[in-house]
Amino acid sequence: MGRIICVANQKGGVGKTTTAVNLAASLANMRKRVLLVDLDPQGNASMGCGVDKHDLELSALEVLLGEVPARKAILPSVDELFQVLPSNSDLTAAEVQLLEAPLRDKRLGLALEPVRNEYDYLLIDCPPSLNMLTVNALVASDGVLVPIQTEYYALEGLSALLSTIEQIRSHRNPRLELEGIVRTMHDPRNNLANEVSSQLIAHFGSKVFRTIIPRNVRVAEAPSHGLPVMLYDKHSRGAISYLALASELARRYQPPSQTQDLTDPVQT
């Protein structure tokens, strides 16, 4: 059964969508079967995978509203590396309609259940806010992966998100856990960034991924070409870092008999 992981942070601009897209591509590069669910009405994850959000016949909107099964709306990413359940601005309508819908917070989980066994990982890119779409993602997920920029205000946003996760776990989804915290857009020359990084490790220990995603111009450029960074420039520091993150994530939940097949891209 595929592991469902939502990539979430209530604070915008922390590399959430970038992490979702590039982690999906990196896991797929490791021969994992991956579905990326774009649950953000901005549709940036869809565009970053080479899917034109302006030319969708079906999207996450119709799936959430129960009009079509998820399988009918799923599309291949660029190079057919992994698969995408895309979205666009139409998804904004779902935020309102779900408020009055039956099983309103379980719609995504119910929609993904029939296809869950077809994938090893199902990654959900959440909106940068706490709304009914984000709640659906949290209720559907096994874990929450939190990208966090190593700056002062990021710690405050993390506290609010952890409180939300605990509420969902207590009242809606007891299996939900913190998958891990990913430090993004990190500049090791910045003393404050290093201090925040140290504080995260002191408070969350092994829940902080060892892999750090650096500031990298290739990572920033890739979405404008509709490509994950590993397809845009596989030798860039950003691409190597996301491959390392995927390897670290997979090792955490890989059966012991299969861990020997996983290699750390940084060491190869």
C-alpha positions, 0 to 999 in steps of 0.5 A, a space after each residue: 500500500 502506497 504511503 501518502 505524504 502531504 507536503 505542507 506549511 501554512 507559511 508561503 514561500 518556503 519551497 513547498 511546491 518546489 519540494 513536492 515536485 522535485 521529491 516526486 521526480 527524485 523518488 521516481 528516478 529511484 524506480 519508485 511509483 509516484 503520484 503527485 497530487 496538486 491540491 493548490 488552486 495556483 496549480 504550480 505543481 502541475 506546471 512544474 511537472 510539465 502539465 498545462 493547468 490552462 488545458 485540463 479536461 479533468 482535475 482535482 476539482 472533479 475528483 474531490 466533488 465525486 464527479 469522476 474517479 481519480 484514475 480518470 483525471 491522472 496525467 503523466 508528468 514530463 518524460 512520463 517520469 511519474 503521474 500527476 493529479 493536476 489542478 488549476 484555479 477552478 479548485 478554488 470552487 471546491 473550498 466553498 462546496 466542500 464546506 456543505 458536502 457530506 464527508 467533507 474532510 474525507 473526500 480526498 482520502 476516499 478518492 485516493 483509496 482505489 488507486 493507492 496500491 498502484 503507487 509506492 508514494 502519493 505526495 500531496 502539494 497543499 495550499 499555503 493556508 489552513 482551509 478545507 483542502 489542507 484538512 482533506 490532505 491531512 486527513 488522507 495522509 500517513 505523514 506530513 513533510 514540512 519544508 521550512 526556510 531557515 529564518 526566524 519567522 519560520 519557527 513561528 509558522 512551524 509551531 502553528 502547523 504542528 498544533 494543526 497536525 495534533 488536532 487532526 490526529 486527535 479528532 480525524 486521523 490517528 495515523 497521521 505523524 510528522 514525516 519530517 522537517 526539510 530545511 530549504 533555501 539554506 545559506 550556510 554563510 548566514 549565521 541566523 540560518 545556521 542558528 535556526 537550523 541548530 534550533 530545529 535539530 535541538 527540538 526535533 532531533 531525528 525528525 529533521 532530515 539530514 539533507 539540506 536543500 541549498 539556495 540554488 539558481 537551477 532549482 529556481 529556474 526549472 519551473 519556468 521550463 516545466 521541469 523538475 530540476 533533475 531533468 533541467 540540470 541533473 548535475 546542479 547542487 539542487 538536483 543532487 540535494 533532492 535526490 539525497 532527500 528522496 534516498 533518505 526518505 525511502 530509507 526511513 520506511 524501506 523494509 530491511 531486506 531492501 535497504 541494500 538496494 538504496 544508494 545515497 546519490 550524494 555518495 555516488 
